[in-house]
Amino acid sequence: MKNKLSIKILTAFNLALLSQVIMAQTPPIEPSTIEQAVEKVLKTHPELVSEALKEMQRREVVDQAQQDAKALVELASVIYSDTGAIVLGNPKGDITLVEFIDYNCGYCKKISPSIDQLILRDKQLRVLVKQLPVLGQDSIAAAQLMLSVEAGTTVQEVHHALLAMQKLDATGLNDIQKNYHLKSVDTVLADRGIGEVRVVADKLGIQGTPALIIGDTIFRGAVETSELEAAIQMARNALLTRSKAKS
């Protein structure tokens, strides 16, 4: 990433110098002369590199946020659909936290307690856990099993049981199926749901797990509870503002 940004910096300096040449209507300068000039500037003012890097990173973050916001609006109907997902928390909550999960993902296991805390603290929070198995066949089998669980308290219990497994395997999944008296896995229906989740993830630029969506923000990777709480509050404030505007 730094090499890419460094090239951008050099390109920017080159363009700046070339524009000065054109404006001054001076004879063309050899590329080697421009490179020497850029090198001299960087050596004389090395702080410019750091400042330029920070500015480019800031712009990339802003650009990504704008792209995410646009995609979230365009894909809202499928993002908040429970196809390929289970629902935790309040099914009729005012704010929905969407989590893309793989039960074999260590970071998914790591943030699970944070999400449990949010559900306990916020009685108006709906959590939509979308199955995005990306770590092999055992991950797919776990997702298929989860999507075959009927709605009810057992959903959350099986969800936590899968997260508690140190390593997914057929024996462990069979044990869970027996312990919770689950029906046979409907792989056709489950695979259809998983496929739809994959399509949504691809369109959102989500390539791994965990990934979370709250309001107009996408978190790619594990995130602190405080950041999720802040995003939930922002989403709720935005919802309140829209409600007031309509009334």
N, C-alpha and C positions, 0 to 999 in steps of 0.2 A: 504493500500500500504506500509506504514512504517513497519507494522508487517512482511509483506512478505520480505521486504528488510532486516530487522533485522535478520530474519531466514537465509537469504543468507549470511549475514556477519558472523554469528556464524558458519555456515557450512564451510565458507572459512577459518576461524580461525582453526576450527577442522581439516580440511584437511591439513593445513599448519603444524600444530603441529604433526599430524600423520606422515606426510612425513619426518619430522625431526627425529621422533622416528625410522622409518624404516631405514633411512640413517645412523643413529648412531648405528643401530643394538642393541638397548637396549631392555630390556624386555617390553612387552605390558603394556600400561598405562590404568588404569581403566577409564571408561567414566566420573565418578565423578571428577577425578583428572583433566581431560582435561577441563571440564566445569569450574572448579575452576580457572584453568590457564587462560582461556578465560575471565572469569569475572574479574580477577586481571588485565589483560591487559587493558580491557575496562575502569576500574576504574582509572588505572594509566595514561592512554592516551585516555581520552574521545574524543579528537579531531579526533581520527581514525574513529569513528563512522560516524561523519559528512562527513569526506573525502570519506569514503567508500560509503555512501549514494549518494553523489554527483557523484561519478564515476559510480555507478550502474545506476543512472538516466541518465547519459550521454550516457552510452552504450545502454540503452533501447531506447533512442531517436534516436541514430544512427541506431540501428537494425530496428526500425520502419520505418525510412526514406529509408533504403535499401529495405525493403519489399514493401513499397509504390512505389518506383521507378520501381521495377520489375513488379508489378501489373499494373502500368500505361502504361508500354510498351506493355504488353501482351493484355490489354483490350482497347488499344487506339482507335480502329475502332468503338467500341460501346460507349465509353466515349464521343467521339466527334460527334457522330451521333445525329441528332435532333429528333430522336424518343423519344416520351414522354417528349418533351421539347419545349420551345419557344426561339426565337432568338432575342436578343436586341443588340443595338450598330451596328457595321459594320458587316453585314453578311459575308463579304469577308475579314475581318481583318486578320492580320498576327498572332495575338496571341488570344487564346480563354480562357476566364475565365468560368469555369463550376461551376454552383451553384446548389446544391440539396436543394430544398425548400419545406416548408409546410406553406401555407398561414395562418395557425392558430398559427404559431411559433413566439413568441415574439422576439427572437433573430434575426429571419429572417427579421422582420420588422425593427429592430434596425440597421442592416447593409445595408438596402436598400438604404438610402441616400448616403452611401459611394460608392456603386456600381454605382449609378447614376452619382456621381462626376467623377468616373473613365471613364465612357462612354463619358461625356462631355469633359474631358481633353484629352482623347486618342482616336483620330478618327480612329485608326487602331485596336481597341479592339472589339472583338466579344464576346458577353456574351450569354452563353447557360444555360438557366434556366430549370433544370430538375425537374419534379414533383415527389416528394417523400412524399406523405401524410402519416404521422405516428401518427397523433393526433386525429384520430376518423373519423366518417362518414362524418362530415361536411368538414373536410379537403379533403377527397376523392372527395366530390361533387364539391369543389372549383377547384381542380386539373382537374376534368373532364370538367368543364366549361371552364377553361383556355385553355385546349387542343382542344376545339371546336371552338376557335376564329381563323378566317382566317388571313393569313399573312397580315401585313400592320400596319399603325399607331395605329389602335385600339388595337393591341396586347399589346403595352406598356401601353395604357390607362387602359385597363382591369386589367393588372398586378398590376398597382399602386392602382387601386380601391379596389382590393382584399386585398392588403397589408394594405390599410387604414382602413379596417373594424376592429373595436375593437373586435368583436366576430363573427365568421362565423355562419350563420344560413340560413335556407331555404329561409326565407323572403328576407334577404339581397342579396342572390345570385340571386333570381328571379328579384329583382329590377335592379341589374347590367345587367342581361340578357335583360331586357326590355329597360333600358336606352341606351344601346349600340346596340340595335337591333340585337342581336346575334341569330344565327340559333339554332335549337334544338340540345341538347347535344347528341353526338354519344357516348354513354357509352361503347359500345363494342370496338370501335376503341381507345377511351381514356384509357380504362382499360388495353388494350393490351400494350399501350405505358408505362403506369404506372408500369405494371408488369415487363417490360424489364428494367426499371430504378431501380426497387427493386433488380433485379438480379445483376445488375452492382454494386449497393451500397453494397450489401452483400459481393460480391467478393473483394471489396475495404475496407471492415471493417468499412463501414459508417453505423452507427446505429441510427443517429438522424440528425436533421437539426439545423442550416445551416451547410453545408459542402461545401468547395470550392476547386477546383483544378486549379492550374496555373503551367504550365510546368511540372516539376517532383515533385511538392509539393502538399500535401493534407492538407488543414486546416480544422480541425474538431471543429466546434463551431465558435462563432463570433470572428472577427479579426479586428485589426485597419487598416484604409485606407493606412497608411504608409507601413505596412507589405505587403499588396496586391500590392502596387505600386512597391515595391522592388522585389517582385516575378515576376511581369510582366516584369520588366527591365531585370532580370536574364534570363527569358525565351526568351526574344528578343535577348539578347546578345548570348545565346546559338544557337538560330536560325541563327544569323549572322555568327557565327563561323562555323556552318555546311555548310552554303552557300559558304563561302570562301574556305572551304576544298574541296568542289566539283568542284570549278572553277579552 
